[in-house]
Amino acid sequence: MVRQQAEAEREALALSQMKPVSPAISHATPPDAAPALPGKEAAFAATMPIQEPAALRETEPPALLDEQAPRRSGFHTAAQIGRSISFGLAGAMLGGGLGILAANYMQLPVGLAKVAIYGPAALLAGACAIASFYTKTAHE
């Protein structure tokens, strides 16, 4: 362990006496000065230069203007209509179930029971169908 510590101190001393690298020098690694990495990593490090921030800024895509914005396809419209129908059916089932519970609880006659069942079903179907226009899917 003492030997390892002595070697580490010698390496640290040697590194501290080296000249600092000028920032004007390119950060690309020449192929003949590949770092001591095993296998594929050595080949990758030797061939891939580090990109400068200016080079990264040039590769960014330009911002879309309003006239360049992608237009909604027919599929999106069909999906929205399908979502509206689905939400409407869910609301109708919920409203109908609540209406059945209310009609049974109050022991309503047949005519009033129909109103108590179909009324909330229609109201919640419409409310849920309208609410579907204000929702977003996971990919939107």
Contacts in CASP RR format, 6 or more apart in sequence:
PFRMAT RR
TARGET T0000
AUTHOR 0000-0000-0000
METHOD contacts of the structure
MODEL  1
MVRQQAEAEREALALSQMKPVSPAISHATPPDAAPALPGKEAAFAATMPI
QEPAALRETEPPALLDEQAPRRSGFHTAAQIGRSISFGLAGAMLGGGLGI
LAANYMQLPVGLAKVAIYGPAALLAGACAIASFYTKTAHE
26 49 0 8 1.000
27 49 0 8 1.000
27 50 0 8 1.000
27 52 0 8 1.000
28 49 0 8 1.000
28 50 0 8 1.000
29 35 0 8 1.000
29 45 0 8 1.000
29 46 0 8 1.000
29 48 0 8 1.000
29 49 0 8 1.000
29 50 0 8 1.000
30 46 0 8 1.000
31 46 0 8 1.000
31 47 0 8 1.000
33 46 0 8 1.000
34 42 0 8 1.000
34 43 0 8 1.000
34 45 0 8 1.000
34 46 0 8 1.000
35 42 0 8 1.000
35 45 0 8 1.000
35 46 0 8 1.000
36 42 0 8 1.000
37 45 0 8 1.000
64 70 0 8 1.000
80 132 0 8 1.000
80 133 0 8 1.000
83 132 0 8 1.000
83 135 0 8 1.000
83 137 0 8 1.000
84 129 0 8 1.000
84 132 0 8 1.000
84 133 0 8 1.000
85 129 0 8 1.000
86 132 0 8 1.000
87 128 0 8 1.000
87 129 0 8 1.000
87 131 0 8 1.000
87 132 0 8 1.000
87 135 0 8 1.000
88 124 0 8 1.000
88 125 0 8 1.000
88 126 0 8 1.000
88 128 0 8 1.000
88 129 0 8 1.000
88 132 0 8 1.000
89 125 0 8 1.000
90 128 0 8 1.000
91 121 0 8 1.000
91 124 0 8 1.000
91 125 0 8 1.000
91 126 0 8 1.000
91 127 0 8 1.000
91 128 0 8 1.000
92 121 0 8 1.000
92 122 0 8 1.000
92 124 0 8 1.000
92 125 0 8 1.000
93 121 0 8 1.000
94 124 0 8 1.000
94 128 0 8 1.000
95 119 0 8 1.000
95 120 0 8 1.000
95 121 0 8 1.000
95 123 0 8 1.000
95 124 0 8 1.000
95 125 0 8 1.000
96 117 0 8 1.000
96 118 0 8 1.000
96 120 0 8 1.000
96 121 0 8 1.000
96 124 0 8 1.000
97 117 0 8 1.000
97 120 0 8 1.000
97 121 0 8 1.000
98 120 0 8 1.000
98 124 0 8 1.000
99 116 0 8 1.000
99 117 0 8 1.000
99 119 0 8 1.000
99 120 0 8 1.000
99 121 0 8 1.000
100 117 0 8 1.000
102 116 0 8 1.000
102 120 0 8 1.000
103 112 0 8 1.000
103 113 0 8 1.000
103 116 0 8 1.000
103 117 0 8 1.000
106 116 0 8 1.000
108 116 0 8 1.000
END
